[in-house]
Amino acid sequence: MSGFDTLLAQSTAPRAEQARALGLPTPRVERWKYVPTRTLARTAWVAPTQRDTDTFALSGGQFLNIPTVDGLTEVQSGLTESERLRLDAMATAHGFSLTQDALNGHQLILEVGASASVTLTLEHLANLSLEAGFATLVIRVGSNASLSLIETFEAEAASETNLDSLRMLVSVARDGRVNHLKFQAANAGQLIFHAVDVDLSENAQYTLDTIDFGSKMARSDILITLSGRHANTDVRGLALCNGSQYHDTHLAIDHAVGETTSAMMFRNMVDDKGEATFNGRVLIRKDAQKSATEQSVANLLLSERARVNPKPELEIYADDVTASHGCTVGSLNKAELFYLKSRGIAEADARAFLQYAFAEEVVERVAHPQIREQIETRLLGELTHGELIAELKDALDV
Amino acid sequence: MSNQDIDQLVDQDYKYGFVTDIESDTLPPGLNEDVIREISKRKGEPEWLLEWRLEAYHKWLQMTPPDWAHLEYPAIDFQTMSYFSAPKNKDDAPKSLDEVDPALIETYNKLGIPLEEQKMLAGVAVDAVFDSVSVVTTFKEKLHEAGVVFCPLSEAVHSHPELVKEYLGSIVPQNDNYFAALNSAVFSDGSFVYIPKGVTCPMELSTYFRINQQNTGQFERTLIIAEDSSYVSYLEGCTAPQRDENQLHAAVVELVAMDDAEIKYSTVQNWFAGDDEGKGGIYNFVTKRGECRGDRSKISWTQLETGSAITWKYPSCVLKGADSVGEFYSVAVAGKKQQADTGTKMIHIGPRTRSTIISKGISTARGQNAYRGLVKVLPGATDARNFTQCDSLLIGDQCGAHTFPYVEAAEPSANLEHEATTSKVSDDQLFYLRTRGMSEEDALNMVVNGFCKDVFQKLPMEFAVEAEALLGITLEGAVG
């Protein structure tokens, strides 16, 4: 039983029946161990409608205003064999991924031509109450091309329960690079399910900055496959959970060949009754010699009822590699608080200082200045005593 | 070192592989209610224990084997195994070593277990388990003086039924997991230790387990109770003879520490790992858990795991008492085609509870070594503290090292740290040692021993020596 039964019954998609039979994953499914499925299961989800806008946006499972810029083309000829296989693997993971597949609305394929340089900003519009929108975006980045992909979320809309699901396939050809920035400040009623599958050829690069502030719950499944030598990836994430928010990131990096590098840094700041889950899995395959990976995960627990479930995993089958991970859980450092207070800063301000510093480790590395500014403004708004920092920033003009 | 030398070293047979030929009183293979009734009858158990076994058996029937571990093995057919084996001459149990079956003594001598010397060393009392029934118990008087009870569990059922009844299954419930349920139904024997209030056990207690009978699964059950302000150090060491069919070992160990009590549990496990294809090795599915029930109590697990084809083992601490401490120090070696999925669980319940996890995994040949651990902090475990360090060493390009550390934190004042590294033995280090005139083998040994030092330091003296020697033997021929 799931809240998608009616929609699935109406669907003629090949996997609809299977999805209905399987239902939602239970906590016994390892990857869904901590996911609260209550809202998913109990909401009687309805088919989405689209809203009006004049920018490139995702609304109700449809991409609107597909941009026409130099170097970017919409491909009509369908998926390649390898894309189909990757999408199949994504679809068949569990009951919910089957649902995502069966109820998929728009499948958009975009191609960035060789040596082109494209910036793409996609806004996720909030869906109407009880609407569940599912879409798939396939991006091919040509050799030596560069794509800056920015995802933002409409925050102002009413906070009624709605669902936004996006599956993304990204293939980067030799020497190509993708800088992906996701700033999620969706409304408090939204459930967000994003799956990203990135494949990197030789010397290709993918960086991801993912900032999760909003939504009722947000789940990201990210798989990055380093399939060409010297491919590299750098993923940074910050999740802020207040109220009863749930943020969950499952990130997997597959070093399929040697001389590939990866790094990930995640910061979770959890307050009130919030809960954050982070699973970072690095796989170094047998022949992926001379690969290197490092992971750093830090979790800040700010209230009695806050929860975090971090799990950094390493699975290594090659011997000539360097792999490390570090993970911490704790509250604000008492010595640091004491120091700030001894310099005449009020306790509340001192706490805000330290929280800000914790988040800034990720935020300050966001390359896009305008979005970084938006993130900082929102961050200071989220902190209980962010005003002093805002004043200082203004005074120092930083 | 030439490839030929390496091949020669790799080809070495298991040095401790031999079977002592003693007639055994063994039940025919198969598992059903009648078998359990028969086991219980032969051991002369009271009615309540039989009921308890049957209850566990029925729970077991409802369960399915766990499949989440990073292990690959064919499904185990529980009907092809025999569930009871006892040396025949158990009725006239020996009072001293002279009365012991000379073949047994010979076995121990081959193993290098200095049972006779131990009397002179006077530091260690041995309740040696040969297959399923304890054969020899020494130093009983000295322990008796201190008020310490150290006897086979089957004996404690009669001599201290109230204690056994109270604590058996209280830490590891019958249906805790598939293998614990199986053990609860068919457990053969094991040690029972009771340390009264305020007593520091005058010697280190030691049991050598030994699997001997062909096709006999061994289902040890150990229960250690440390009353207020008591201390005990318990040593467990294992070796096993070579054979062709896989053997199942599903032990359960339960520890309880009351206020200010401390239990130190050390294991050296060197069961037969199977041949190069992993054939014939022991399947080791063990449930070990200690409960720090009292305030300021401490439970410390130290283990050296070099044997078994499959190791599935997570010695855990439930930290209930305020200020209680849990420790886990482990060296796990997976060579040949061995698979090890081992780690620990630290469950922080009481305030100011602390835990330390140091895990060193070494993978060689085609071995797969996984650390799987859980640090869980419940609300109310204020100022709980955990430090976890998992290091993996890879020797050769056919092996694997994996880390699966779970953390579940629900207490803001808790402070948890986890770090893990994976690397190979540094060529620079090996080269340096070679320039100082060491053989490649010795150089490797030195590097690996250095890698394991943090853990070996925690082993009792006699064990530390044995551990280093064992590690040396295990790594012979592993230079890549």
Interface residues (C-beta under 8 A of the other chain):
Chain A: E30 K286 Q289 N299 L301 L302 S303 E304 R305 A306 R307 V308 N309 P310 K311 P312 E313 L314 E315 I316 Y317 A318 D319 D320 V321 T322 A323 S324 H325 G326 C327 T328 V329 G330 S331
Chain B: W68 H70 V377 P379 S392 L394 I395 G396 D397 Q398 C399 G400 A401 H402 T403 F404 P405 Y406 V407 E408 A409 A410 E411 P412 S413 A414 N415 L416 E417 H418 E419 A420 T421 T422 S423 K424 G480
